[in-house]
Amino acid sequence: MPIADTEPRDRAQIPASYKQGSGTIVSGSAANNPTKAALTAYPGGIVDRVVKLSNGEYEVHNIGVNWPHHIFVNKDFKVVGADD
């Protein structure tokens, strides 16, 4: 599936349904597209884990950079927000 729009988003655009600590860690091929979308929008970091949220979106943990630490990617692999 192609990666959709990956323009960086404002900090305020955090999904309303997001609750820190929720979701299931995914790896391998399930984590590839969310990771690619996140690093395209916010290059230079290292992804240490990808969490699939209950609504099907993803929270990508980006380390090694000052900001953002959490990058939110929707079901279509489009970056929809970020925060510390």
N, C-alpha and C positions, 0 to 999 in steps of 0.2 A: 504494500500500500504506500503511495507516495506521501511524503511529508508535506503537510499543508503549511499555511502561513506561519512563519516562525519569527516575526518581528517582536523584539523585546516589548514587554508590557509594563505599565506602571505598577508600583508596589501596591496600590490600593485595589488592584484587580485580583483579589484572592477569592476563589469560589466560595459562595455563601455556605455551601454544605461542608466545607473543610473543617475538620476537627483534629487538632494535632494528636498524634498517637493512634489514629484510626487507620484501618486498611490492612492489606496483606502484602508482605514483601514478595516481589516477583523477580525472576532472574532469567538468564539465557535469552532465548528468542522473544519471550514476552516483554522483556525490558529493552530490547534493541531500539524500537521506534520511539518510545518516549525519551530515551537517552539521547538519540540523535536529534530530535526536535529541541530538547532543552539545551544541548551544547551548540546547536546552530544559532539559537537565539542569544545565548549567553556563553560565548566561547572562553576558553582558558581555564576552566575548572576541571575537576575530576568528580565523576559520579560514583558515590560509594554505595547507594542503594536506590531502588525504585519501589514505590509503594502503590499498589492499585487500591483506589478508594472504593467505597461501597456503591457509588454512582457510576463506576466504570472509568472514571478519570484517573490520572496518575499524579503522584507527588514525587518529584525527582530531587534527591538530595545532592547538592552540588557543593563540594568542598574544595579548598585550595584557592578560593577567591574571597574577597571581602563581602561581596554581594552578588547575586542572591544565594541564599542557602537552600531555600525551597522553590522549585520551579513547578508550576502546575500545567499539566498537559491534558487536553481533553481526549475523548474517544477517537477523534479524527486526527490525533497527533499534532494538534495545533496548540502552541503555548498560549495560555489564557491568563497567566498571572505569575507573580513571584513575591516572596517576602524574605525577611531575615531568618 
